[in-house]
């Protein structure tokens, strides 16, 4: 998929560098390396999927480095492939060295895990989408979104202002489990919600039917086993042909295959954000 949109503004990228640089690079200042012409190369150790290489390029450009080549995000990279390579003043390259490496090691690992899960599910059922949640440490959302999209997934929900998703935690603040009030609020605001899909989380078949009655366009099943979903999904689709069904809660590479053929339209997961980083080597040479 195309990853042309800009995920990070210049100020955010500069903050990344300043967090690492602080006042100055004490080591390179001591060694008087600043303007020496040099080449830096970020290279894979092991196969991976490239992600956030464009941000490393922009970090270099912010230090007035102009001779740069990179492998675009979303591309397969074999062992030993170059992700980013640049030539310029030594200090400019040293400024970006570790920030770029850390970014690539996290982003490429997420992209690879995503690609592997997407492909495994696609082999079993090409009609099921992989959707990634906002359950990651604060500050990582843009990196997480770009990396999972590089691996072939789509974001489930980018933030609270994007979609309507009614959880049990919302209903707990309303009277009598909240179903009557949810239905009434949706009815009252139907015109304003004309372009929105209403997603409601359910853990039982009873809750599912109440959610549909309240006005749900999409049911998000929370921690419901694949075997149970196989029993529920077919009758629900027959009764409500336009209803979309999602499985969420604990979905990962060990059980995604079981969920792929249970009758849902998509699998919602946060597991792709967590795991070993990619192994990215960095070499710097004088030229």
C-alpha positions as protocol buffer text, in pm:
chain_id: "A"
residue {
  index: 1
  type: UNK
  ca { x: 0 y: 0 z: 0 }
}
residue {
  index: 2
  type: UNK
  ca { x: 113 y: 359 z: -52 }
}
residue {
  index: 3
  type: UNK
  ca { x: 264 y: 527 z: 253 }
}
residue {
  index: 4
  type: UNK
  ca { x: 301 y: 875 z: 103 }
}
residue {
  index: 5
  type: UNK
  ca { x: 117 y: 1070 z: 379 }
}
residue {
  index: 6
  type: UNK
  ca { x: 335 y: 1261 z: 625 }
}
residue {
  index: 7
  type: UNK
  ca { x: 293 y: 1106 z: 970 }
}
residue {
  index: 8
  type: UNK
  ca { x: 536 y: 1331 z: 1160 }
}
residue {
  index: 9
  type: UNK
  ca { x: 584 y: 1706 z: 1153 }
}
residue {
  index: 10
  type: UNK
  ca { x: 931 y: 1859 z: 1155 }
}
residue {
  index: 11
  type: UNK
  ca { x: 904 y: 1971 z: 1516 }
}
residue {
  index: 12
  type: UNK
  ca { x: 846 y: 1614 z: 1633 }
}
residue {
  index: 13
  type: UNK
  ca { x: 1148 y: 1487 z: 1441 }
}
residue {
  index: 14
  type: UNK
  ca { x: 1363 y: 1765 z: 1583 }
}
residue {
  index: 15
  type: UNK
  ca { x: 1244 y: 1675 z: 1934 }
}
residue {
  index: 16
  type: UNK
  ca { x: 1367 y: 1319 z: 1879 }
}
residue {
  index: 17
  type: UNK
  ca { x: 1712 y: 1448 z: 1791 }
}
residue {
  index: 18
  type: UNK
  ca { x: 1729 y: 1702 z: 2072 }
}
residue {
  index: 19
  type: UNK
  ca { x: 1628 y: 1440 z: 2328 }
}
residue {
  index: 20
  type: UNK
  ca { x: 1940 y: 1243 z: 2231 }
}
residue {
  index: 21
  type: UNK
  ca { x: 2186 y: 1523 z: 2156 }
}
residue {
  index: 22
  type: UNK
  ca { x: 2116 y: 1745 z: 2454 }
}
residue {
  index: 23
  type: UNK
  ca { x: 2366 y: 2031 z: 2459 }
}
residue {
  index: 24
  type: UNK
  ca { x: 2625 y: 1876 z: 2228 }
}
residue {
  index: 25
  type: UNK
  ca { x: 2788 y: 1550 z: 2123 }
}
residue {
  index: 26
  type: UNK
  ca { x: 3069 y: 1549 z: 2379 }
}
residue {
  index: 27
  type: UNK
  ca { x: 3256 y: 1256 z: 2223 }
}
residue {
  index: 28
  type: UNK
  ca { x: 3273 y: 1382 z: 1866 }
}
residue {
  index: 29
  type: UNK
  ca { x: 3357 y: 1732 z: 1993 }
}
residue {
  index: 30
  type: UNK
  ca { x: 3649 y: 1588 z: 2188 }
}
residue {
  index: 31
  type: UNK
  ca { x: 3770 y: 1396 z: 1880 }
}
residue {
  index: 32
  type: UNK
  ca { x: 3712 y: 1695 z: 1648 }
}
residue {
  index: 33
  type: UNK
  ca { x: 3507 y: 1493 z: 1397 }
}
residue {
  index: 34
  type: UNK
  ca { x: 3252 y: 1758 z: 1302 }
}
residue {
  index: 35
  type: UNK
  ca { x: 3312 y: 1840 z: 935 }
}
residue {
  index: 36
  type: UNK
  ca { x: 3497 y: 1530 z: 821 }
}
residue {
  index: 37
  type: UNK
  ca { x: 3321 y: 1381 z: 512 }
}
residue {
  index: 38
  type: UNK
  ca { x: 3167 y: 1045 z: 598 }
}
residue {
  index: 39
  type: UNK
  ca { x: 2915 y: 780 z: 495 }
}
residue {
  index: 40
  type: UNK
  ca { x: 2655 y: 615 z: 722 }
}
residue {
  index: 41
  type: UNK
  ca { x: 2466 y: 295 z: 639 }
}
residue {
  index: 42
  type: UNK
  ca { x: 2173 y: 134 z: 821 }
}
residue {
  index: 43
  type: UNK
  ca { x: 2160 y: -230 z: 707 }
}
residue {
  index: 44
  type: UNK
  ca { x: 1945 y: -530 z: 799 }
}
residue {
  index: 45
  type: UNK
  ca { x: 2067 y: -835 z: 986 }
}
residue {
  index: 46
  type: UNK
  ca { x: 1802 y: -1086 z: 884 }
}
residue {
  index: 47
  type: UNK
  ca { x: 1498 y: -1046 z: 661 }
}
residue {
  index: 48
  type: UNK
  ca { x: 1244 y: -781 z: 758 }
}
residue {
  index: 49
  type: UNK
  ca { x: 991 y: -532 z: 620 }
}
residue {
  index: 50
  type: UNK
  ca { x: 1107 y: -172 z: 591 }
}
residue {
  index: 51
  type: UNK
  ca { x: 921 y: 94 z: 789 }
}
residue {
  index: 52
  type: UNK
  ca { x: 987 y: 457 z: 880 }
}
residue {
  index: 53
  type: UNK
  ca { x: 1289 y: 485 z: 651 }
}
residue {
  index: 54
  type: UNK
  ca { x: 1140 y: 811 z: 521 }
}
residue {
  index: 55
  type: UNK
  ca { x: 1166 y: 958 z: 870 }
}
residue {
  index: 56
  type: UNK
  ca { x: 1534 y: 868 z: 890 }
}
residue {
  index: 57
  type: UNK
  ca { x: 1579 y: 1047 z: 557 }
}
residue {
  index: 58
  type: UNK
  ca { x: 1403 y: 1355 z: 695 }
}
residue {
  index: 59
  type: UNK
  ca { x: 1617 y: 1347 z: 1010 }
}
residue {
  index: 60
  type: UNK
  ca { x: 1927 y: 1352 z: 788 }
}
residue {
  index: 61
  type: UNK
  ca { x: 1784 y: 1629 z: 572 }
}
residue {
  index: 62
  type: UNK
  ca { x: 1721 y: 1837 z: 883 }
}
residue {
  index: 63
  type: UNK
  ca { x: 2098 y: 1827 z: 934 }
}
residue {
  index: 64
  type: UNK
  ca { x: 2155 y: 1944 z: 574 }
}
residue {
  index: 65
  type: UNK
  ca { x: 2258 y: 1601 z: 448 }
}
residue {
  index: 66
  type: UNK
  ca { x: 2164 y: 1579 z: 80 }
}
residue {
  index: 67
  type: UNK
  ca { x: 2321 y: 1258 z: -59 }
}
residue {
  index: 68
  type: UNK
  ca { x: 2073 y: 1000 z: 68 }
}
residue {
  index: 69
  type: UNK
  ca { x: 1915 y: 681 z: -64 }
}
residue {
  index: 70
  type: UNK
  ca { x: 1661 y: 459 z: 110 }
}
residue {
  index: 71
  type: UNK
  ca { x: 1432 y: 158 z: 76 }
}
residue {
  index: 72
  type: UNK
  ca { x: 1071 y: 286 z: 95 }
}
residue {
  index: 73
  type: UNK
  ca { x: 846 y: 168 z: 377 }
}
residue {
  index: 74
  type: UNK
  ca { x: 648 y: -147 z: 307 }
}
residue {
  index: 75
  type: UNK
  ca { x: 922 y: -318 z: 103 }
}
residue {
  index: 76
  type: UNK
  ca { x: 1070 y: -658 z: 180 }
}
residue {
  index: 77
  type: UNK
  ca { x: 1433 y: -641 z: 287 }
}
residue {
  index: 78
  type: UNK
  ca { x: 1661 y: -944 z: 275 }
}
residue {
  index: 79
  type: UNK
  ca { x: 1949 y: -1008 z: 513 }
}
residue {
  index: 80
  type: UNK
  ca { x: 2217 y: -747 z: 448 }
}
residue {
  index: 81
  type: UNK
  ca { x: 2000 y: -505 z: 250 }
}
residue {
  index: 82
  type: UNK
  ca { x: 2054 y: -133 z: 292 }
}
residue {
  index: 83
  type: UNK
  ca { x: 1760 y: 50 z: 449 }
}
residue {
  index: 84
  type: UNK
  ca { x: 1915 y: 399 z: 447 }
}
residue {
  index: 85
  type: UNK
  ca { x: 2253 y: 526 z: 332 }
}
residue {
  index: 86
  type: UNK
  ca { x: 2384 y: 883 z: 332 }
}
residue {
  index: 87
  type: UNK
  ca { x: 2697 y: 1090 z: 286 }
}
residue {
  index: 88
  type: UNK
  ca { x: 2770 y: 1419 z: 460 }
}
residue {
  index: 89
  type: UNK
  ca { x: 2957 y: 1589 z: 745 }
}
residue {
  index: 90
  type: UNK
  ca { x: 3042 y: 1343 z: 1019 }
}
residue {
  index: 91
  type: UNK
  ca { x: 2861 y: 1534 z: 1295 }
}
residue {
  index: 92
  type: UNK
  ca { x: 2537 y: 1547 z: 1097 }
}
residue {
  index: 93
  type: UNK
  ca { x: 2549 y: 1169 z: 1050 }
}
residue {
  index: 94
  type: UNK
  ca { x: 2641 y: 1107 z: 1414 }
}
residue {
  index: 95
  type: UNK
  ca { x: 2347 y: 1322 z: 1527 }
}
residue {
  index: 96
  type: UNK
  ca { x: 2105 y: 1088 z: 1348 }
}
residue {
  index: 97
  type: UNK
  ca { x: 2288 y: 758 z: 1401 }
}
residue {
  index: 98
  type: UNK
  ca { x: 2126 y: 619 z: 1714 }
}
residue {
  index: 99
  type: UNK
  ca { x: 1785 y: 786 z: 1679 }
}
residue {
  index: 100
  type: UNK
  ca { x: 1759 y: 641 z: 1329 }
}
residue {
  index: 101
  type: UNK
  ca { x: 1870 y: 297 z: 1442 }
}
residue {
  index: 102
  type: UNK
  ca { x: 1626 y: 286 z: 1732 }
}
residue {
  index: 103
  type: UNK
  ca { x: 1341 y: 399 z: 1509 }
}
residue {
  index: 104
  type: UNK
  ca { x: 1417 y: 141 z: 1240 }
}
residue {
  index: 105
  type: UNK
  ca { x: 1461 y: -145 z: 1486 }
}
residue {
  index: 106
  type: UNK
  ca { x: 1118 y: -88 z: 1639 }
}
residue {
  index: 107
  type: UNK
  ca { x: 932 y: 8 z: 1321 }
}
residue {
  index: 108
  type: UNK
  ca { x: 1068 y: -274 z: 1105 }
}
residue {
  index: 109
  type: UNK
  ca { x: 995 y: -535 z: 1372 }
}
residue {
  index: 110
  type: UNK
  ca { x: 633 y: -418 z: 1394 }
}
residue {
  index: 111
  type: UNK
  ca { x: 603 y: -416 z: 1014 }
}
residue {
  index: 112
  type: UNK
  ca { x: 746 y: -769 z: 990 }
}
residue {
  index: 113
  type: UNK
  ca { x: 515 y: -912 z: 1258 }
}
residue {
  index: 114
  type: UNK
  ca { x: 222 y: -742 z: 1089 }
}
residue {
  index: 115
  type: UNK
  ca { x: 314 y: -878 z: 746 }
}
residue {
  index: 116
  type: UNK
  ca { x: 349 y: -1230 z: 884 }
}
residue {
  index: 117
  type: UNK
  ca { x: 9 y: -1218 z: 1053 }
}
residue {
  index: 118
  type: UNK
  ca { x: -161 y: -1058 z: 752 }
}
residue {
  index: 119
  type: UNK
  ca { x: -21 y: -1323 z: 518 }
}
residue {
  index: 120
  type: UNK
  ca { x: -111 y: -1611 z: 749 }
}
residue {
  index: 121
  type: UNK
  ca { x: -473 y: -1494 z: 774 }
}
residue {
  index: 122
  type: UNK
  ca { x: -491 y: -1417 z: 402 }
}
residue {
  index: 123
  type: UNK
  ca { x: -392 y: -1776 z: 318 }
}
residue {
  index: 124
  type: UNK
  ca { x: -690 y: -1901 z: 519 }
}
residue {
  index: 125
  type: UNK
  ca { x: -942 y: -1629 z: 438 }
}
residue {
  index: 126
  type: UNK
  ca { x: -851 y: -1333 z: 215 }
}
residue {
  index: 127
  type: UNK
  ca { x: -1172 y: -1153 z: 312 }
}
residue {
  index: 128
  type: UNK
  ca { x: -1072 y: -1098 z: 676 }
}
residue {
  index: 129
  type: UNK
  ca { x: -891 y: -775 z: 756 }
}
residue {
  index: 130
  type: UNK
  ca { x: -625 y: -720 z: 1022 }
}
residue {
  index: 131
  type: UNK
  ca { x: -700 y: -406 z: 1224 }
}
residue {
  index: 132
  type: UNK
  ca { x: -460 y: -259 z: 1479 }
}
residue {
  index: 133
  type: UNK
  ca { x: -566 y: -87 z: 1800 }
}
residue {
  index: 134
  type: UNK
  ca { x: -447 y: 220 z: 1990 }
}
residue {
  index: 135
  type: UNK
  ca { x: -320 y: 2 z: 2278 }
}
residue {
  index: 136
  type: UNK
  ca { x: 46 y: 98 z: 2272 }
}
residue {
  index: 137
  type: UNK
  ca { x: 262 y: 313 z: 2501 }
}
residue {
  index: 138
  type: UNK
  ca { x: 186 y: 687 z: 2480 }
}
residue {
  index: 139
  type: UNK
  ca { x: 387 y: 870 z: 2217 }
}
residue {
  index: 140
  type: UNK
  ca { x: 420 y: 575 z: 1979 }
}
residue {
  index: 141
  type: UNK
  ca { x: 93 y: 606 z: 1785 }
}
residue {
  index: 142
  type: UNK
  ca { x: 232 y: 756 z: 1465 }
}
residue {
  index: 143
  type: UNK
  ca { x: 518 y: 506 z: 1451 }
}
residue {
  index: 144
  type: UNK
  ca { x: 281 y: 219 z: 1531 }
}
residue {
  index: 145
  type: UNK
  ca { x: 29 y: 323 z: 1265 }
}
residue {
  index: 146
  type: UNK
  ca { x: 287 y: 370 z: 991 }
}
residue {
  index: 147
  type: UNK
  ca { x: 466 y: 45 z: 1078 }
}
residue {
  index: 148
  type: UNK
  ca { x: 153 y: -171 z: 1086 }
}
residue {
  index: 149
  type: UNK
  ca { x: 32 y: -19 z: 760 }
}
residue {
  index: 150
  type: UNK
  ca { x: 374 y: -95 z: 610 }
}
residue {
  index: 151
  type: UNK
  ca { x: 307 y: -457 z: 703 }
}
residue {
  index: 152
  type: UNK
  ca { x: -35 y: -462 z: 537 }
}
residue {
  index: 153
  type: UNK
  ca { x: -278 y: -390 z: 823 }
}
residue {
  index: 154
  type: UNK
  ca { x: -516 y: -97 z: 872 }
}
residue {
  index: 155
  type: UNK
  ca { x: -577 y: 105 z: 1188 }
}
residue {
  index: 156
  type: UNK
  ca { x: -888 y: 6 z: 1380 }
}
residue {
  index: 157
  type: UNK
  ca { x: -938 y: 334 z: 1560 }
}
residue {
  index: 158
  type: UNK
  ca { x: -694 y: 626 z: 1558 }
}
residue {
  index: 159
  type: UNK
  ca { x: -847 y: 810 z: 1853 }
}
residue {
  index: 160
  type: UNK
  ca { x: -1159 y: 896 z: 2050 }
}
residue {
  index: 161
  type: UNK
  ca { x: -1266 y: 1169 z: 1809 }
}
residue {
  index: 162
  type: UNK
  ca { x: -1257 y: 944 z: 1503 }
}
residue {
  index: 163
  type: UNK
  ca { x: -1534 y: 689 z: 1559 }
}
residue {
  index: 164
  type: UNK
  ca { x: -1821 y: 595 z: 1788 }
}
residue {
  index: 165
  type: UNK
  ca { x: -1735 y: 284 z: 1985 }
}
residue {
  index: 166
  type: UNK
  ca { x: -1961 y: 203 z: 2280 }
}
residue {
  index: 167
  type: UNK
  ca { x: -1790 y: -10 z: 2545 }
}
residue {
  index: 168
  type: UNK
  ca { x: -1944 y: -169 z: 2855 }
}
residue {
  index: 169
  type: UNK
  ca { x: -1756 y: 98 z: 3050 }
}
residue {
  index: 170
  type: UNK
  ca { x: -1977 y: 360 z: 2882 }
}
residue {
  index: 171
  type: UNK
  ca { x: -2295 y: 168 z: 2950 }
}
residue {
  index: 172
  type: UNK
  ca { x: -2196 y: 125 z: 3315 }
}
residue {
  index: 173
  type: UNK
  ca { x: -2242 y: 499 z: 3357 }
}
residue {
  index: 174
  type: UNK
  ca { x: -2601 y: 481 z: 3230 }
}
residue {
  index: 175
  type: UNK
  ca { x: -2914 y: 332 z: 3385 }
}
residue {
  index: 176
  type: UNK
  ca { x: -2999 y: -40 z: 3362 }
}
residue {
  index: 177
  type: UNK
  ca { x: -2694 y: -144 z: 3155 }
}
residue {
  index: 178
  type: UNK
  ca { x: -2747 y: 154 z: 2929 }
}
residue {
  index: 179
  type: UNK
  ca { x: -2913 y: -10 z: 2629 }
}
residue {
  index: 180
  type: UNK
  ca { x: -3223 y: 208 z: 2635 }
}
residue {
  index: 181
  type: UNK
  ca { x: -3023 y: 528 z: 2667 }
}
residue {
  index: 182
  type: UNK
  ca { x: -2774 y: 427 z: 2398 }
}
residue {
  index: 183
  type: UNK
  ca { x: -3060 y: 358 z: 2158 }
}
residue {
  index: 184
  type: UNK
  ca { x: -3228 y: 689 z: 2243 }
}
residue {
  index: 185
  type: UNK
  ca { x: -2908 y: 894 z: 2203 }
}
residue {
  index: 186
  type: UNK
  ca { x: -2837 y: 732 z: 1867 }
}
residue {
  index: 187
  type: UNK
  ca { x: -3193 y: 797 z: 1754 }
}
residue {
  index: 188
  type: UNK
  ca { x: -3183 y: 1161 z: 1865 }
}
residue {
  index: 189
  type: UNK
  ca { x: -2858 y: 1224 z: 1678 }
}
residue {
  index: 190
  type: UNK
  ca { x: -2920 y: 1011 z: 1370 }
}
residue {
  index: 191
  type: UNK
  ca { x: -2893 y: 1302 z: 1126 }
}
residue {
  index: 192
  type: UNK
  ca { x: -2560 y: 1414 z: 1268 }
}
residue {
  index: 193
  type: UNK
  ca { x: -2427 y: 1059 z: 1255 }
}
residue {
  index: 194
  type: UNK
  ca { x: -2520 y: 1004 z: 889 }
}
residue {
  index: 195
  type: UNK
  ca { x: -2157 y: 954 z: 786 }
}
residue {
  index: 196
  type: UNK
  ca { x: -2054 y: 752 z: 1094 }
}
residue {
  index: 197
  type: UNK
  ca { x: -2058 y: 382 z: 1168 }
}
residue {
  index: 198
  type: UNK
  ca { x: -2168 y: 293 z: 1519 }
}
residue {
  index: 199
  type: UNK
  ca { x: -1957 y: 18 z: 1677 }
}
residue {
  index: 200
  type: UNK
  ca { x: -2074 y: -151 z: 1997 }
}
residue {
  index: 201
  type: UNK
  ca { x: -1874 y: -405 z: 2193 }
}
residue {
  index: 202
  type: UNK
  ca { x: -2048 y: -725 z: 2303 }
}
residue {
  index: 203
  type: UNK
  ca { x: -1935 y: -1038 z: 2487 }
}
residue {
  index: 204
  type: UNK
  ca { x: -2251 y: -1248 z: 2464 }
}
residue {
  index: 205
  type: UNK
  ca { x: -2518 y: -1321 z: 2207 }
}
residue {
  index: 206
  type: UNK
  ca { x: -2773 y: -1142 z: 2426 }
}
residue {
  index: 207
  type: UNK
  ca { x: -2558 y: -828 z: 2428 }
}
residue {
  index: 208
  type: UNK
  ca { x: -2512 y: -858 z: 2052 }
}
residue {
  index: 209
  type: UNK
  ca { x: -2887 y: -858 z: 1988 }
}
residue {
  index: 210
  type: UNK
  ca { x: -2937 y: -567 z: 2227 }
}
residue {
  index: 211
  type: UNK
  ca { x: -2658 y: -376 z: 2050 }
}
residue {
  index: 212
  type: UNK
  ca { x: -2816 y: -430 z: 1709 }
}
residue {
  index: 213
  type: UNK
  ca { x: -3153 y: -322 z: 1845 }
}
residue {
  index: 214
  type: UNK
  ca { x: -2987 y: -9 z: 1986 }
}
residue {
  index: 215
  type: UNK
  ca { x: -2850 y: 82 z: 1642 }
}
residue {
  index: 216
  type: UNK
  ca { x: -2510 y: -82 z: 1600 }
}
residue {
  index: 217
  type: UNK
  ca { x: -2367 y: -100 z: 1248 }
}
residue {
  index: 218
  type: UNK
  ca { x: -2073 y: -306 z: 1372 }
}
residue {
  index: 219
  type: UNK
  ca { x: -2042 y: -554 z: 1657 }
}
residue {
  index: 220
  type: UNK
  ca { x: -1701 y: -590 z: 1818 }
}
residue {
  index: 221
  type: UNK
  ca { x: -1690 y: -924 z: 2000 }
}
residue {
  index: 222
  type: UNK
  ca { x: -1467 y: -905 z: 2306 }
}
residue {
  index: 223
  type: UNK
  ca { x: -1275 y: -1219 z: 2402 }
}
residue {
  index: 224
  type: UNK
  ca { x: -1526 y: -1457 z: 2244 }
}
residue {
  index: 225
  type: UNK
  ca { x: -1376 y: -1791 z: 2142 }
}
residue {
  index: 226
  type: UNK
  ca { x: -1365 y: -1883 z: 1771 }
}
residue {
  index: 227
  type: UNK
  ca { x: -1587 y: -2187 z: 1822 }
}
residue {
  index: 228
  type: UNK
  ca { x: -1855 y: -1970 z: 1979 }
}
residue {
  index: 229
  type: UNK
  ca { x: -1829 y: -1712 z: 1702 }
}
residue {
  index: 230
  type: UNK
  ca { x: -1881 y: -1983 z: 1440 }
}
residue {
  index: 231
  type: UNK
  ca { x: -2217 y: -2057 z: 1602 }
}
residue {
  index: 232
  type: UNK
  ca { x: -2321 y: -1693 z: 1620 }
}
residue {
  index: 233
  type: UNK
  ca { x: -2194 y: -1532 z: 1300 }
}
residue {
  index: 234
  type: UNK
  ca { x: -2387 y: -1723 z: 1034 }
}
residue {
  index: 235
  type: UNK
  ca { x: -2732 y: -1665 z: 1190 }
}
residue {
  index: 236
  type: UNK
  ca { x: -2647 y: -1302 z: 1261 }
}
residue {
  index: 237
  type: UNK
  ca { x: -2548 y: -1244 z: 897 }
}
residue {
  index: 238
  type: UNK
  ca { x: -2867 y: -1410 z: 776 }
}
residue {
  index: 239
  type: UNK
  ca { x: -3078 y: -1196 z: 1006 }
}
residue {
  index: 240
  type: UNK
  ca { x: -2881 y: -870 z: 962 }
}
residue {
  index: 241
  type: UNK
  ca { x: -2712 y: -878 z: 618 }
}
residue {
  index: 242
  type: UNK
  ca { x: -2552 y: -534 z: 651 }
}
residue {
  index: 243
  type: UNK
  ca { x: -2409 y: -594 z: 999 }
}
residue {
  index: 244
  type: UNK
  ca { x: -2027 y: -603 z: 1023 }
}
residue {
  index: 245
  type: UNK
  ca { x: -1859 y: -831 z: 1276 }
}
residue {
  index: 246
  type: UNK
  ca { x: -1519 y: -796 z: 1442 }
}
residue {
  index: 247
  type: UNK
  ca { x: -1328 y: -1020 z: 1680 }
}
residue {
  index: 248
  type: UNK
  ca { x: -1111 y: -852 z: 1945 }
}
residue {
  index: 249
  type: UNK
  ca { x: -933 y: -935 z: 2267 }
}
residue {
  index: 250
  type: UNK
  ca { x: -620 y: -1147 z: 2291 }
}
residue {
  index: 251
  type: UNK
  ca { x: -582 y: -1211 z: 1919 }
}
residue {
  index: 252
  type: UNK
  ca { x: -223 y: -1288 z: 1820 }
}
residue {
  index: 253
  type: UNK
  ca { x: -16 y: -1513 z: 1593 }
}
residue {
  index: 254
  type: UNK
  ca { x: -95 y: -1823 z: 1801 }
}
residue {
  index: 255
  type: UNK
  ca { x: -474 y: -1805 z: 1757 }
}
residue {
  index: 256
  type: UNK
  ca { x: -531 y: -1584 z: 1449 }
}
residue {
  index: 257
  type: UNK
  ca { x: -575 y: -1891 z: 1229 }
}
residue {
  index: 258
  type: UNK
  ca { x: -865 y: -2008 z: 1447 }
}
residue {
  index: 259
  type: UNK
  ca { x: -1031 y: -1669 z: 1419 }
}
residue {
  index: 260
  type: UNK
  ca { x: -974 y: -1635 z: 1044 }
}
residue {
  index: 261
  type: UNK
  ca { x: -1258 y: -1872 z: 955 }
}
residue {
  index: 262
  type: UNK
  ca { x: -1504 y: -1804 z: 1237 }
}
residue {
  index: 263
  type: UNK
  ca { x: -1723 y: -1571 z: 1029 }
}
residue {
  index: 264
  type: UNK
  ca { x: -1604 y: -1223 z: 1127 }
}
residue {
  index: 265
  type: UNK
  ca { x: -1498 y: -946 z: 889 }
}
residue {
  index: 266
  type: UNK
  ca { x: -1188 y: -840 z: 1076 }
}
residue {
  index: 267
  type: UNK
  ca { x: -951 y: -923 z: 1359 }
}
residue {
  index: 268
  type: UNK
  ca { x: -864 y: -642 z: 1598 }
}
residue {
  index: 269
  type: UNK
  ca { x: -523 y: -681 z: 1763 }
}
residue {
  index: 270
  type: UNK
  ca { x: -257 y: -495 z: 1958 }
}
residue {
  index: 271
  type: UNK
  ca { x: -12 y: -787 z: 1973 }
}
residue {
  index: 272
  type: UNK
  ca { x: 190 y: -663 z: 1674 }
}
residue {
  index: 273
  type: UNK
  ca { x: 339 y: -375 z: 1874 }
}
residue {
  index: 274
  type: UNK
  ca { x: 524 y: -606 z: 2112 }
}
residue {
  index: 275
  type: UNK
  ca { x: 816 y: -837 z: 2044 }
}
residue {
  index: 276
  type: UNK
  ca { x: 1191 y: -842 z: 1980 }
}
residue {
  index: 277
  type: UNK
  ca { x: 1327 y: -546 z: 1781 }
}
residue {
  index: 278
  type: UNK
  ca { x: 1466 y: -592 z: 1434 }
}
residue {
  index: 279
  type: UNK
  ca { x: 1845 y: -625 z: 1418 }
}
residue {
  index: 280
  type: UNK
  ca { x: 1977 y: -323 z: 1229 }
}
residue {
  index: 281
  type: UNK
  ca { x: 2351 y: -264 z: 1195 }
}
residue {
  index: 282
  type: UNK
  ca { x: 2500 y: 82 z: 1148 }
}
residue {
  index: 283
  type: UNK
  ca { x: 2838 y: 150 z: 990 }
}
residue {
  index: 284
  type: UNK
  ca { x: 3010 y: 487 z: 957 }
}
residue {
  index: 285
  type: UNK
  ca { x: 3313 y: 535 z: 734 }
}
residue {
  index: 286
  type: UNK
  ca { x: 3525 y: 830 z: 636 }
}
residue {
  index: 287
  type: UNK
  ca { x: 3526 y: 913 z: 263 }
}
